[in-house]
């Protein structure tokens, strides 16, 4: 426990202070945060042995709904996270719901120090400390080079080798990089690979989908705001550029910025400083900028829809990611990679793809690129029958109706509108009936943890 790192999230500063004073004598590090909206950033840039999460924030008084929502969000980001929920309004029913939803324990406020410490100690022991086991089975620390090497294996295919060679050359510099390519080609993976191979690798990597931000939210989200800057600004808040200080900021879908947003961003890049909304104080920033878009920015410049001076700022190095249909030789290795992943996840005895299916997959256009291929293989694994006559392990023989939902002459009308969530619900229902509601047996058959199965049961109302 002495080497552990904890995160406490509660909107009451007095609670945070008291808990921190107690815990810092027993653990190596205690981070505190009042705003649960910052959880994704904290979890993506830190590894915590346990997270203590309040169940009720300012929008909700005593029902615990916010706590359950944030618990689910945490477990989506890190399924292995050990979360302890605490509240002043707890009861037995809520405690049971918390455990079913994936929490490891439940503490009532005001807490008893000995009980609180024992709960923390139990969560840490279940987590096995701060070490992790990588895909090779070796125990490793989260920031070690070996762990980063495992991450980078997600970029698969011989046609991507020239891109990765360029990444190796560009990464050690601080040059701004613009990644171009259709949706689903893996622009975010390349951005992360650049950061992981740079001298900023131990600093934050902050990803922002700027295309999803409305005009009113853009400045507050990206550059931050001060208390009272607008109606809902109850506290000072750092923007994404400040959060990325010292590290890398990845601006996805930059081609969708409005002219006003472009002008504001250009000013920040030129001056290397940000001013929060509602403040006159400029704050210096030191970030490495990586941008991505599926738009033709040169064409948008010609149409006066994108500023040429901004383009010159962001495209010191340009990387063009090919569409999947332009690299058919990579379809097989990618499909096999996803097949192994989902066969393990869903406990399916499927050893590979049949030659006929692989040939058909290479003829398909894959408008959604690698992302579509990934989802198609997952869907096929879920629906494929695991026992093929005459073989101990099956292959995906003729799941054309599983693989191709649209755009193929071989689409099955029965499955054309069947969505992945519907399939998952049906799969869980069948397993529950087969094992007569035994959570342990169902979780084992589906290749899920009990906590993950509980979350899905609650999600689907089963």
C-alpha positions in Angstrom: 0.0 0.0 0.0 2.9 2.3 0.6 3.6 2.4 -3.2 0.0 3.0 -4.2 -1.5 5.9 -6.1 -5.1 6.9 -5.4 -7.6 9.3 -7.0 -10.3 10.9 -4.9 -13.3 12.6 -6.7 -15.8 14.6 -4.7 -17.4 18.0 -5.1 -16.9 18.8 -1.4 -13.5 20.3 -0.9 -13.7 19.6 2.9 -14.2 15.9 2.2 -11.3 15.9 -0.2 -9.0 17.6 2.3 -9.9 15.3 5.1 -9.5 12.1 3.0 -6.2 13.3 1.6 -4.8 14.1 5.1 -5.7 10.6 6.2 -4.6 8.7 3.2 -1.3 10.5 2.3 0.3 9.0 5.5 -0.4 5.5 4.1 0.1 5.7 0.3 2.7 7.2 -2.0 0.4 9.6 -3.9 -3.2 10.9 -3.6 -4.7 13.0 -6.4 -7.9 14.9 -5.6 -10.5 16.4 -8.1 -13.7 18.3 -7.5 -15.0 18.1 -11.1 -15.9 14.6 -12.4 -15.8 15.9 -16.0 -12.0 15.7 -15.7 -12.1 11.9 -15.1 -11.4 10.9 -18.7 -8.3 13.1 -18.9 -7.0 11.9 -15.5 -7.6 8.2 -16.4 -6.0 8.5 -19.8 -2.9 10.1 -18.4 -2.4 8.3 -15.1 -2.6 4.9 -13.6 -4.4 4.6 -10.3 -4.4 1.6 -7.9 -7.8 2.7 -6.6 -10.4 5.4 -7.2 -12.7 6.8 -4.5 -15.7 8.3 -6.2 -18.6 10.3 -4.7 -22.0 9.1 -5.7 -23.8 12.5 -5.7 -22.6 15.7 -7.3 -24.3 19.1 -7.7 -26.8 18.0 -10.3 -28.1 15.2 -8.1 -28.8 15.3 -4.4 -29.2 11.8 -3.1 -30.2 9.2 -5.7 -26.6 8.2 -6.6 -27.4 8.3 -10.4 -24.4 10.5 -11.1 -22.1 8.2 -9.3 -23.3 5.1 -11.2 -23.0 7.0 -14.5 -19.4 8.0 -13.7 -18.6 4.5 -12.5 -19.7 3.1 -15.8 -17.7 5.8 -17.6 -14.6 4.9 -15.6 -15.0 1.2 -16.3 -15.4 1.9 -20.0 -12.1 3.7 -20.0 -10.3 1.1 -17.8 -12.2 -2.1 -17.2 -9.6 -3.1 -14.5 -10.1 0.1 -12.5 -10.8 -0.5 -8.8 -13.6 1.9 -7.8 -14.8 2.6 -4.2 -18.1 4.6 -4.1 -18.9 6.7 -1.0 -21.8 8.8 -0.1 -23.7 10.3 2.9 -27.0 8.8 1.7 -26.2 5.2 1.4 -28.3 2.1 2.3 -28.0 -1.6 1.7 -29.9 -1.6 -1.6 -27.6 1.1 -3.0 -24.5 -0.8 -1.8 -25.7 -3.9 -3.6 -26.3 -1.9 -6.8 -22.9 -0.4 -6.5 -21.2 -3.8 -6.3 -23.3 -5.2 -9.2 -22.4 -2.1 -11.3 -18.7 -2.9 -10.9 -17.5 -1.1 -7.7 -15.2 -3.1 -5.5 -16.7 -1.6 -2.3 -18.9 1.0 -0.7 -18.2 3.5 2.1 -20.6 5.7 4.0 -19.7 9.3 5.0 -18.7 10.2 7.6 -16.3 7.3 7.5 -14.5 5.5 10.2 -10.8 5.9 9.6 -9.8 2.3 10.2 -12.7 1.0 8.1 -11.8 3.5 5.3 -8.2 2.4 5.3 -9.1 -1.3 5.3 -11.4 -0.7 2.3 -8.6 1.0 0.4 -6.1 -1.7 1.3 -8.5 -4.4 0.1 -9.1 -2.6 -3.2 -5.4 -2.2 -3.8 -4.7 -5.9 -3.0 -7.3 -6.9 -5.5 -5.7 -4.7 -8.1 -2.3 -6.3 -7.5 -0.6 -3.0 -7.0 0.4 -0.7 -9.9 1.9 -3.4 -12.1 0.1 -4.6 -15.2 0.3 -7.8 -17.3 0.8 -7.1 -21.0 -0.4 -9.2 -23.9 2.8 -11.3 -23.8 2.1 -12.3 -20.2 5.0 -10.3 -18.8 4.5 -8.0 -15.8 5.4 -4.5 -16.7 4.9 -0.9 -15.5 2.4 1.3 -17.4 5.1 3.6 -18.7 7.8 1.2 -19.6 9.1 0.9 -23.3 7.8 -2.7 -23.4 4.2 -1.5 -22.6 4.4 1.2 -25.3 5.6 -1.4 -27.8 2.5 -3.5 -27.1 0.3 -0.4 -27.8 2.0 0.2 -31.1 1.2 -3.3 -32.4 -2.4 -2.1 -33.0 -1.1 -0.5 -36.2 -1.0 -3.6 -38.5 -0.2 -4.1 -42.1 2.7 -4.0 -44.6 1.2 -1.0 -46.4 1.5 1.0 -43.2 5.2 0.4 -42.9 6.2 3.6 -44.8 3.9 5.6 -42.5 5.5 4.0 -39.4 9.0 4.7 -40.8 8.0 8.4 -41.1 6.6 8.3 -37.6 9.9 7.1 -36.3 11.7 10.0 -38.0 9.2 12.7 -37.0 8.4 11.6 -33.5 11.6 12.8 -31.8 11.1 16.3 -33.1 8.5 18.9 -32.1 7.3 19.4 -35.6 3.5 19.9 -36.0 1.9 17.0 -37.8 -1.2 16.9 -39.9 -2.7 13.4 -40.5 -5.0 13.0 -43.4 -7.2 10.1 -44.2 -10.8 8.8 -44.4 -12.8 8.1 -41.3 -11.7 4.8 -39.7 -8.2 4.6 -41.1 -6.5 4.9 -37.7 -5.5 8.5 -37.5 -5.8 8.5 -33.7 -3.5 5.5 -33.5 -0.8 7.2 -35.5 -1.1 10.3 -33.4 -0.7 8.2 -30.3 2.3 6.4 -31.8 4.0 9.8 -32.5 3.5 10.8 -28.9 4.7 7.5 -27.5 8.0 7.7 -29.5 8.6 11.4 -28.6 10.6 12.9 -25.8 7.2 14.0 -24.4 6.0 10.4 -23.9 5.9 10.7 -20.1 3.7 13.9 -20.4 0.0 14.1 -21.1 -1.5 13.1 -24.5 -4.8 15.0 -24.8 -7.2 14.2 -27.6 -9.9 16.6 -28.6 -12.6 16.0 -31.2 -13.0 19.7 -32.1 -15.5 18.9 -34.8 -18.0 17.8 -32.1 -17.7 21.1 -30.2 -20.4 23.7 -30.7 -19.4 27.3 -31.3 -20.4 28.2 -27.7 -18.4 25.4 -26.1 -15.3 25.5 -28.2 -13.4 28.3 -26.4 -14.3 27.1 -22.9 -13.4 23.4 -23.6 -10.2 24.1 -25.5 -8.9 27.2 -23.8 -10.6 27.0 -20.4 -12.7 29.5 -18.4 -12.7 31.3 -15.1 -15.5 31.2 -12.4 -18.4 33.4 -13.4 -17.4 33.7 -17.1 -20.9 32.4 -18.0 -23.9 30.9 -16.2 -22.6 27.4 -15.5 -19.0 28.4 -14.8 -19.0 27.6 -11.1 -15.2 27.1 -10.9 -12.1 28.0 -12.7 -11.3 25.3 -15.3 -8.2 24.6 -17.4 -8.8 24.0 -21.1 -7.4 21.2 -23.1 -4.3 23.1 -24.1 -3.3 23.7 -20.5 -4.0 20.1 -19.7 -1.6 19.0 -22.4 1.1 21.4 -21.3 4.5 19.7 -21.7 2.9 17.0 -23.7 0.9 16.5 -26.9 -2.5 17.8 -28.0 -4.3 16.0 -30.7 -7.0 18.0 -32.5 -9.2 15.6 -34.5 -11.5 16.7 -37.3 -9.8 20.1 -37.5 -11.3 20.6 -41.0 -14.7 21.2 -39.4 -13.7 24.3 -37.5 -15.7 27.5 -38.2 -13.8 30.6 -39.4 -14.1 32.1 -35.9 -12.7 29.0 -34.3 -9.9 28.9 -36.8 -8.9 32.5 -36.0 -8.9 31.8 -32.3 -6.8 28.7 -32.7 -4.3 30.5 -35.0 -3.8 33.2 -32.4 -3.0 30.6 -29.7 -0.5 28.8 -32.0 1.2 32.0 -32.9 1.6 33.4 -29.4 2.1 30.0 -27.7 -0.2 31.1 -24.9 -3.9 30.8 -24.0 -6.3 33.1 -22.3 -9.3 31.5 -20.5 -12.8 32.7 -21.2 -13.6 35.6 -18.8 -10.0 36.3 -18.0 -7.4 38.8 -19.2 -4.4 36.8 -18.0 -2.4 34.9 -20.7 -0.9 31.6 -19.7 2.1 30.2 -21.6 1.8 26.7 -23.1 4.4 24.2 -24.3 2.6 21.6 -26.4 3.3 19.4 -29.4 0.5 19.8 -31.9 -0.9 16.9 -34.0 -4.1 17.5 -36.1 -6.2 15.1 -38.2 -9.0 15.5 -40.7 -10.8 13.6 -43.4 -11.3 16.8 -45.4 -9.2 18.0 -48.3 -7.8 21.2 -46.7 -6.2 22.5 -49.8 -9.5 22.4 -51.5 -11.2 24.1 -48.5 -8.5 26.8 -48.7 -9.3 27.3 -52.4 -13.0 27.6 -51.4 -12.0 30.1 -48.6 -13.5 27.8 -46.0 -10.2 27.2 -44.3 -7.5 29.7 -43.5 -4.3 29.2 -45.5 -2.1 30.6 -42.7 -3.6 28.1 -40.2 -2.9 25.3 -42.7 0.7 26.4 -42.9 0.9 26.3 -39.1 -0.4 22.8 -38.7 1.1 20.9 -41.7 4.9 21.0 -41.1 4.7 17.3 -41.7 1.8 15.7 -43.6 1.0 12.0 -43.2 -1.6 10.5 -45.7 -3.2 7.3 -44.4 -4.4 5.0 -47.2 -8.0 3.7 -47.2 -8.4 0.0 -46.5 -9.6 -0.7 -50.1 -6.2 0.7 -51.3 -4.3 -1.9 -49.2 -6.1 -5.2 -49.7 -3.0 -7.2 -48.6 -3.6 -5.8 -45.1 -7.2 -7.0 -44.8 -6.1 -10.6 -43.9 -3.7 -9.7 -41.1 -6.1 -7.1 -39.7 -9.0 -9.5 -39.8 -7.0 -12.3 -38.1 -5.9 -9.8 -35.4 -9.5 -8.8 -34.6 -10.6 -12.4 -34.9 -8.2 -13.5 -32.2 -9.2 -10.6 -30.0 -12.9 -11.2 -30.2 -12.7 -15.0 -30.1 -11.0 -14.6 -26.8 -13.3 -11.9 -25.5 -16.5 -13.9 -26.4 -15.0 -17.3 -25.6 -15.5 -18.6 -29.2 -13.4 -21.6 -30.6 -12.7 -20.0 -34.0 -9.2 -20.5 -35.4 -9.2 -18.5 -38.5 -10.9 -17.2 -41.7 -11.7 -19.5 -44.6 -9.9 -18.7 -47.9 -13.2 -18.2 -49.6 -14.3 -15.6 -47.0 -11.0 -13.9 -47.1 -11.1 -13.6 -50.9 -14.6 -12.1 -50.6 -13.5 -9.7 -47.9 -10.7 -8.4 -50.2 -13.3 -7.7 -52.9 -15.4 -5.6 -50.6 -14.9 -1.8 -50.6 -14.9 -1.2 -46.8 -16.3 2.4 -46.9 -15.8 2.5 -43.1 -12.2 1.3 -43.4 -10.5 -0.5 -40.5 -13.2 0.5 -38.0 -15.8 -1.2 -40.2 -13.7 -4.3 -40.6 -13.2 -4.4 -36.8 -16.9 -4.2 -36.1 -17.7 -6.7 -38.9 -15.4 -9.3 -37.5 -16.7 -8.8 -34.0 -20.3 -9.3 -35.3 -19.2 -12.4 -37.1 -17.6 -13.9 -34.1 -20.7 -13.2 -31.9 -23.0 -14.9 -34.4 -20.8 -17.7 -35.8 -21.6 -21.2 -34.4 -18.6 -22.4 -32.4 -18.8 -26.1 -33.3 -18.1 -26.9 -37.0 -18.6 -30.6 -37.8 -15.3 -32.5 -38.5 -13.1 -29.9 -36.7 -12.1 -29.3 -33.1 -11.9 -25.6 -33.8 -14.1 -23.8 -36.3 -13.3 -21.3 -39.0 -15.5 -18.5 -40.2 -16.7 -20.3 -43.3 -19.6 -18.5 -44.8 -20.6 -15.6 -42.6 -21.1 -13.3 -45.5 -24.4 -12.2 -44.0 -22.6 -11.5 -40.8 -19.6 -9.6 -42.3 -21.4 -7.5 -44.9 -24.3 -5.6 -43.5 -24.5 -3.1 -46.4 -23.1 -2.7 -49.9 -22.8 -6.4 -50.7 -25.0 -8.6 -52.9 -24.8 -11.4 -50.3 -26.4 -9.5 -47.5 -28.9 -11.6 -45.5 -32.2 -9.7 -45.1 -32.7 -11.3 -41.7 -29.5 -9.7 -40.3 -29.3 -6.5 -42.4 -30.9 -4.4 -39.6 -29.7 -6.4 -36.7 -27.5 -4.1 -34.6 -24.5 -5.2 -32.5 -26.2 -4.3 -29.3 -29.2 -6.4 -30.2 -26.9 -9.4 -30.9 -25.1 -8.9 -27.6 -28.5 -8.8 -25.7 -29.6 -12.0 -27.4 -26.3 -13.7 -26.7 -26.6 -12.8 -23.0 -30.2 -13.9 -22.8 -29.4 -17.3 -24.4 -26.5 -17.8 -21.9 -28.7 -16.8 -19.0 -31.4 -19.3 -20.0 -28.8 -22.1 -20.6 -27.2 -21.6 -17.2 -30.4 -20.8 -15.4 -29.3 -17.4 -14.4 -25.9 -18.4 -12.9 -23.8 -15.2 -13.2 -20.6 -17.1 -12.7 -21.3 -19.6 -15.4 -22.7 -17.0 -17.9 -19.7 -14.7 -17.3 -17.3 -17.7 -17.9 -19.0 -18.7 -21.2 -19.1 -15.2 -22.6 -15.5 -14.4 -21.5 -16.6 -11.5 -19.3 -15.8 -10.5 -15.8 -18.7 -10.7 -13.4 -18.6 -6.9 -13.1 -18.8 -6.5 -16.9 -21.7 -8.9 -17.1 -23.6 -7.0 -14.3 -23.1 -3.8 -16.3 -24.5 -5.3 -19.4 -27.5 -6.9 -17.5 -28.3 -3.4 -16.1 -27.8 -1.8 -19.5 -30.2 -4.2 -21.3 -32.6 -4.4 -18.4 -32.2 -8.1 -18.1 
